[in-house]
């Protein structure tokens, strides 16, 4: 079959067009740093990349949830620890006040210190993260306990709403701790201790028992918070590991292998220039033949 000049030109133009398209595609990958710049680049890989991005977005949300819960629990731990110290001091004062040799004046002096301990305890129970109270259930905009007078504190003003944090694909954890559960026994015990001391009579053994029980309640609450903090630490480790592995998979799909891409680009440009030169020479020869 006779090969016509038009067939030669068509073949050359087609080859040049293909080379140029390849050069443009590789140039885009090098300049953007991404292999996938549009769905048509590789539909299967694009779909996988979309799934990985969704997974990473979810993992990042879990990470934020864990961080927020950790901040809340850390503040709870600090408040409960401080409250425990206050009740320890109250217990020492109660034992001192149970000594039958103290005068009514001495007892009132001790009562004045207990009054300060009571107000300090209310301050711990009204701990906040940002502008939200952390021991009031869902009533985060109102102090769980109000100081109504010197050494006097209101009853619990919060509710028993339970705050749950989603910390993994199938993992949730309670963050909230109602203030009446943790602090009310201590508030009641200190109120009774003040009443005993202000009566001018030795502190009752039942009051000392109340204080001991309140301290145990605070200790148990702190242990609960500590266990939750440990779980969050484990959840954060898992979240970070999953994030790293998914980012690596996404990078394999999306990111351009720069050394390989640059090598291929150089080769394509060389091929394009060679084809262009050959085509120009063929066209020049054909033109000369025509003019003869």
Residue pairs with C-beta under 8 A, 6 or more apart in sequence:
5 286
8 282
9 279
9 283
12 275
12 278
12 279
12 282
13 279
15 275
16 272
16 275
16 276
16 279
19 268
19 271
19 272
19 275
20 272
22 268
23 265
23 268
23 269
23 272
26 261
26 264
26 265
26 268
27 265
28 37
29 35
29 37
29 256
29 261
30 256
30 258
30 261
30 262
30 265
32 256
33 255
33 256
33 258
34 254
34 255
34 256
35 41
35 42
35 45
35 253
35 254
35 255
35 256
36 42
36 45
36 46
36 49
36 253
36 254
39 46
45 253
48 253
49 250
49 253
49 254
52 246
52 249
52 250
52 253
53 250
55 246
56 243
56 246
56 247
56 250
58 169
59 239
59 242
59 243
59 246
60 243
62 166
62 167
62 168
62 169
62 235
62 239
63 236
63 239
63 240
63 243
65 165
65 166
65 167
66 165
66 167
66 232
66 235
66 236
66 239
67 236
68 165
69 165
69 167
69 173
69 175
69 228
69 232
70 229
70 232
70 236
71 129
72 129
72 134
72 175
73 175
73 225
73 228
73 229
73 232
74 229
75 127
75 128
75 129
75 134
76 127
76 134
76 135
76 177
76 225
77 222
77 225
77 226
77 229
78 127
79 124
79 125
79 127
79 134
79 135
80 124
80 182
80 218
80 221
80 222
80 225
81 222
82 120
82 124
83 121
83 124
83 125
83 182
83 183
83 186
83 218
84 215
84 218
84 219
84 222
86 117
86 120
86 121
86 124
86 186
87 121
87 186
87 189
87 190
87 211
87 214
87 215
87 218
88 215
89 117
90 114
90 117
90 189
90 190
90 193
90 211
91 208
91 211
91 212
91 215
93 110
93 113
93 114
93 117
93 193
94 193
94 203
94 207
94 208
94 211
95 203
95 208
96 102
96 110
97 107
97 110
97 193
97 196
97 197
97 202
97 203
98 202
98 203
98 204
98 205
98 208
99 202
100 202
102 110
102 202
104 200
107 197
107 198
107 199
107 200
107 201
107 202
108 197
108 198
108 200
110 197
111 151
111 193
111 194
111 197
111 198
114 151
114 190
114 193
114 194
114 197
115 150
115 151
115 194
116 151
117 190
118 151
118 152
118 153
118 187
118 190
118 191
118 194
119 147
119 150
119 151
119 153
121 153
121 183
121 186
121 187
121 190
122 145
122 146
122 147
122 153
122 187
124 183
125 135
125 144
125 145
125 179
125 182
125 183
125 187
126 133
126 135
126 143
126 144
126 145
127 133
127 134
127 135
128 134
131 141
132 140
132 141
133 139
133 140
133 141
133 142
133 143
133 144
133 158
134 140
134 176
134 177
135 144
135 158
135 177
135 178
135 179
135 182
135 183
136 142
136 143
136 144
136 157
136 158
136 159
136 178
136 179
137 158
137 159
137 160
137 161
137 162
137 163
137 176
137 178
138 158
138 159
138 161
138 163
139 157
139 158
139 159
139 161
142 157
142 158
143 157
144 156
144 157
144 158
144 179
144 180
144 183
145 153
145 154
145 155
145 156
145 157
145 179
145 183
145 187
146 153
146 154
146 157
147 153
147 154
148 154
151 190
151 194
152 191
153 187
153 191
155 180
155 184
156 178
156 179
156 180
156 183
156 184
158 178
158 179
158 180
159 178
160 178
161 176
162 174
162 176
163 174
163 175
163 176
164 172
164 173
164 174
164 175
165 172
165 173
165 174
165 175
166 172
167 173
167 231
167 232
167 235
167 239
168 235
168 238
168 239
171 235
173 228
173 231
173 232
173 235
174 228
175 228
177 221
177 224
177 225
181 217
181 221
182 217
182 218
182 221
183 218
185 210
185 213
185 214
185 217
186 211
186 214
186 215
186 217
186 218
188 210
188 214
189 207
189 210
189 211
189 213
189 214
190 211
192 207
192 210
193 203
193 207
193 210
193 211
196 202
196 203
196 204
196 207
197 203
